[in-house]
Amino acid sequence: MHGSGQKILRGARGAVTGVALLAASLMSGQARADSRDDVRAAFDRFVAAQNDHDAKAVAALLLNSPDFLWITRGTAVWGHDAAMKRFGALYEGAWRLDPELADMKVTVLADGVAQIYVPINFTIGAAGQPAQQTRFLMNQVLVKSEGAWLVSSILPIPAPAPSPQK
């Protein structure tokens, strides 16, 4: 093959490469969208289990690792077991999560790693005490482990109540 035949062949290879890259990009974008949907579903299960005070369901949604981290009231709770002990104590009183799902954002950080941001209202009260509602900006990191999205960190940041709309 000479001259124009080689140019056509190079052009065809370039077109195939371009189509392959485009397809990979689209599939990657679809995979990220699917991952975001799966992460949202995991968060929905987390909220439902919390609101039901279902310790077994919550335990199944947390990364079973000593590296699990939950910051609560300025204290770091490290590890799955320590977190479940703390949740058990909280479930004795008022404990309810009401996320503002319209403002939820899921960011896929890497394959199998995602971050959630969502404003959330907690209704919290020790057993026998009046419950108080507090607004937080909830941040969670989830990792995909053995085919399931699991919460590996919970980082709530206290936030002011939203301003009334004018």
C-alpha positions as CSV (number, residue, x, y, z in Angstrom):
1,M,0.0,0.0,0.0
2,H,1.4,3.4,-0.9
3,G,0.4,7.0,-0.5
4,S,-3.4,7.4,-0.3
5,G,-4.0,3.8,0.8
6,Q,-1.8,4.4,3.9
7,K,-3.6,7.7,4.6
8,I,-6.9,6.0,4.5
9,L,-5.7,3.2,6.7
10,R,-4.3,5.7,9.3
11,G,-7.5,7.7,9.1
12,A,-9.6,4.5,9.7
13,R,-7.4,3.6,12.7
14,G,-7.8,7.1,14.1
15,A,-11.6,6.9,13.7
16,V,-11.8,3.5,15.4
17,T,-9.6,4.8,18.2
18,G,-11.7,7.9,18.5
19,V,-14.9,5.9,18.6
20,A,-13.4,3.5,21.2
21,L,-12.4,6.4,23.4
22,L,-15.8,8.0,23.1
23,A,-17.5,4.7,23.9
24,A,-15.2,4.2,27.0
25,S,-15.9,7.7,28.1
26,L,-19.7,7.3,27.8
27,M,-19.5,3.9,29.6
28,S,-17.4,5.5,32.3
29,G,-20.0,8.3,32.6
30,Q,-22.8,5.8,32.8
31,A,-20.9,3.7,35.4
32,R,-20.5,6.9,37.5
33,A,-24.2,7.7,37.1
34,D,-25.0,4.1,38.1
35,S,-22.6,4.3,41.1
36,R,-24.3,7.6,42.2
37,D,-27.7,5.9,42.1
38,D,-26.4,3.0,44.1
39,V,-24.7,5.3,46.7
40,R,-28.0,7.2,47.0
41,A,-29.9,3.9,47.6
42,A,-27.3,2.9,50.3
43,F,-27.8,6.3,52.0
44,D,-31.6,5.8,51.8
45,R,-31.2,2.4,53.6
46,F,-28.9,4.0,56.1
47,V,-31.4,6.7,57.0
48,A,-34.3,4.2,57.2
49,A,-32.3,1.9,59.5
50,Q,-31.3,4.9,61.7
51,N,-34.9,6.1,62.0
52,D,-36.1,2.5,62.8
53,H,-33.3,2.2,65.4
54,D,-32.4,-1.0,63.6
55,A,-28.9,-1.7,64.9
56,K,-28.5,-4.8,62.9
57,A,-29.3,-3.0,59.6
58,V,-27.1,-0.1,60.5
59,A,-24.2,-2.5,61.4
60,A,-24.5,-4.1,57.9
61,L,-24.3,-0.7,56.2
62,L,-21.1,0.4,58.0
63,L,-17.6,-0.6,56.9
64,N,-16.6,-3.4,59.3
65,S,-13.1,-2.0,60.0
66,P,-11.2,-0.4,62.8
67,D,-10.6,2.5,60.3
68,F,-14.3,3.4,60.2
69,L,-14.5,7.0,61.5
70,W,-17.5,8.9,62.9
71,I,-17.0,12.4,64.3
72,T,-19.8,13.1,66.8
73,R,-20.0,16.1,69.1
74,G,-16.3,16.9,68.6
75,T,-15.2,13.3,69.4
76,A,-13.7,10.8,67.0
77,V,-15.3,7.4,67.2
78,W,-13.0,4.9,65.5
79,G,-14.1,1.5,64.5
80,H,-17.3,-0.4,63.6
81,D,-17.8,-1.8,67.1
82,A,-17.3,1.5,68.9
83,A,-19.7,3.2,66.5
84,M,-22.4,0.5,67.0
85,K,-22.0,0.9,70.8
86,R,-22.5,4.7,70.4
87,F,-25.5,4.2,68.1
88,G,-27.0,1.8,70.6
89,A,-26.8,4.4,73.4
90,L,-28.4,7.0,71.1
91,Y,-31.3,4.7,70.1
92,E,-32.4,4.7,73.8
93,G,-33.5,8.3,73.3
94,A,-34.9,10.3,70.5
95,W,-32.9,9.8,67.3
96,R,-34.2,10.7,63.9
97,L,-32.6,11.9,60.6
98,D,-34.5,14.0,58.1
99,P,-32.2,14.7,55.1
100,E,-33.0,17.4,52.6
101,L,-32.7,15.1,49.6
102,A,-33.2,17.8,47.0
103,D,-29.9,19.3,48.1
104,M,-28.0,16.0,48.2
105,K,-24.9,15.6,46.1
106,V,-23.0,12.4,45.4
107,T,-19.5,12.7,44.1
108,V,-17.7,9.6,42.8
109,L,-14.1,10.1,43.9
110,A,-12.6,7.0,42.3
111,D,-13.8,3.6,41.3
112,G,-15.5,2.2,44.4
113,V,-15.2,5.4,46.4
114,A,-17.9,8.1,46.7
115,Q,-18.7,11.1,48.9
116,I,-22.2,12.2,50.0
117,Y,-23.0,15.8,51.0
118,V,-26.6,16.5,52.3
119,P,-28.1,19.0,54.7
120,I,-29.9,17.0,57.3
121,N,-32.0,17.7,60.4
122,F,-31.3,15.5,63.4
123,T,-33.9,15.1,66.1
124,I,-31.8,14.2,69.2
125,G,-32.7,13.7,72.8
126,A,-31.4,11.5,75.6
127,A,-33.8,9.0,77.1
128,G,-36.3,10.9,79.3
129,Q,-35.2,14.3,78.0
130,P,-36.9,16.6,75.5
131,A,-35.7,16.1,71.9
132,Q,-34.0,19.0,70.1
133,Q,-33.7,19.5,66.4
134,T,-30.2,20.4,65.0
135,R,-29.2,21.0,61.4
136,F,-26.0,19.5,60.1
137,L,-24.2,19.4,56.8
138,M,-23.7,15.6,56.5
139,N,-20.7,14.3,54.8
140,Q,-20.1,10.6,54.3
141,V,-17.6,8.6,52.4
142,L,-18.7,5.3,51.1
143,V,-16.6,2.5,49.7
144,K,-17.7,-0.4,47.6
145,S,-16.8,-3.6,49.4
146,E,-17.9,-7.1,48.3
147,G,-20.4,-5.6,45.9
148,A,-22.1,-3.3,48.4
149,W,-21.7,0.4,49.2
150,L,-20.7,0.8,52.8
151,V,-20.3,3.9,55.0
152,S,-16.6,4.3,55.9
153,S,-16.9,7.7,57.5
154,I,-19.6,10.0,58.9
155,L,-18.6,13.6,59.3
156,P,-21.6,15.9,60.3
157,I,-20.8,19.6,60.5
158,P,-23.2,21.7,62.6
159,A,-25.0,24.3,60.4
160,P,-27.3,27.2,61.0
161,A,-30.9,26.8,60.1
162,P,-31.7,27.9,56.5
163,S,-32.8,31.5,56.1
164,P,-36.5,32.0,55.4
165,Q,-37.3,32.7,51.7
166,K,-38.3,36.3,51.0
